[in-house]
């Protein structure tokens, strides 16, 4: 083993970056033993030198010139935790070109332009690791790309956004509506002032793209992901799920079917007996189904400075070891090159609640609407009587196009006063 | 990438081995793409050539001469799934000496004599991987030794034996006693005719030793593990747990405290709100607490031919890639060299149910017995009245020696008719 230190440059010193600095300092002895050489922080790029920080950065390390830092000849590994597309992309590409390996937590960039980064890493013969980009501290990317490398993953169902899980959990436990639950999440710091990226599923969609790429050995970008957020989820939807002994979760779903990949993010009902149903508050979990291993679940904190820093440091140790051994780890694996299945052709199931006229023949007419669209029904439940009559229908599997056409048909029917809840059902075997 | 095939020798063709053969055949294309070279099975050692098998082994590959197979010059990787100490140890050592890398699922051997194997691998400059040895298909060893390499693990709580989890789950859901639940487990194939290795915690103890070694970067063998099985767990214990909104699980526990490692396997009550409480039937899960990542859980099938083969093949892909890149992965990491804390000094909590005389002052006397042994009480609950009076006491944290001395004191007291249940309490913060 070499005694030459592994020189690390850090881009960004916000909530994650400051925890990276802390761990590099506090666990220096352990890191040296595990990497096989001392790990030395040689520079930290920030936007403002005088901004308040959670950690004391050693004298002389701070710089506002990120580009000069990543192209320093003596830097072995660049850790990027600034997020966003630019300048992160340019800095990562320059770091790789200059011969550094890269560890990043940047899900948005990987989901938008991963292939450019992977190709640059491959060309440079360097590592690009990004465990922290999905589900914070939960080791999920490494298991997918290494532990399950001898297996065939068929489906990934993930709760990968803590903000929306907190809101939906609150709606489930307290009966609150979306707006009220969002407000509480904002007060507690679980949601940002502008919650769009979380609430409308953009954050989860980026993670879904990354998970799908790794699980199915093909390139999937954020543009390939069908995305629906949770802002339309109502207290009635949540109550309806409860009646079905189910719970509403925002799921990132990646499935392999007929050698095509289906990738989507949307709220869905899952049975309370499903392991994902017990993922509470802002926790994350990724449920993986594979041909040989069966059902696996990975659970933990999906965000936060310290958990995310744990994932970054894990990658840093691996990349550092590889560097000392003059090798690289598993790079991009996209040999399968599969097509992405359009959402309309994706197979799913719908739960539909309908406010109907109180007259004979209503059930038959509704059932006919499903049949006319080629959708078969698993459960019909009639609730209330008279003016309050409501029908709840859960379909068998059909394509999303057939199912949404059914809902359109229902909306046009005279006997239907209102379609009060439409939600997909996941996590059940047919 | 090389086109020279990676040559694999398989030792054992039982339930795991036959699934390894199946996956090597069915997923040959994917394996080649992931390893970077075709993966070729060149020999399978068995005890009897004509034994019935779950899989058709290609003509000419079967042999009864395992030693000749592992020392063949052209073999790159030896996969050992025969289990037990000998001849597995000798064969693995010979394989490493002959220049092959090794993938094994052998928890008993690793827990008894891991250091000998690790040293042989290090001396030979070859890989020794063993993900399948703990919790079947669940990727837990690789996350511990790689993903969490930049963090500081403080505690591991594992349900790592499916047989005992099935029995305890059955006792919890049906109210059955141990003997009845064991019988059902045997009928369903979850328990063997001689269930000792599972029921008395030997299997879990081996896995606890492996988990502790990896989590704390030190050598821990099966002999270091305090072990209690579940054969003494009564329906009354399970009912008492239920009254506390807890559930009884056989836990493998590895903890770091004052730089000492405490490793033990015993039944314990955990709150129903704990993620491990929802691990049902024969499933396994490992709950990891670390300084930066916080609480993580890894869940999945802990045994079975196909899940275990998935873990074996994942290792095989990594070892194969390392081989082609002329490198090795993370070897043994035992730099911390920590002492193992004796069970008497291990800090835990007790739940004690006591059948007491119906007279004034009983509660005071019992409380005094705890105080005399230096144990402070968290909860006392009095149940029933008159001749059926029972006291349930849950202690605060104390050493196991103090707690067991308290129980001895109680047993000697005149007012105590019987100590009906003694069980440790885990998974709660104090």
Interface residues (C-beta under 8 A of the other chain):
Chain A: X19 X23 X27 X30 X31 X33 X34 X131 X137 X138 X139 X142 X143 X146 X147 X148 X149 X150 X151 X152 X217 X275 X278 X290 X292 X293 X294 X295 X296 X297 X298 X299 X300 X301 X304 X306 X307 X309 X310 X311 X312 X313 X314 X315 X316 X317 X318 X321 X325 X326 X327 X328 X330 X333 X335 X336
Chain B: X19 X23 X27 X30 X31 X33 X34 X131 X136 X137 X138 X139 X142 X143 X146 X147 X148 X149 X150 X151 X152 X217 X275 X278 X290 X292 X293 X294 X295 X296 X297 X298 X299 X300 X301 X304 X306 X307 X309 X310 X311 X312 X313 X314 X315 X316 X317 X318 X321 X325 X326 X327 X328 X330 X333 X335 X336
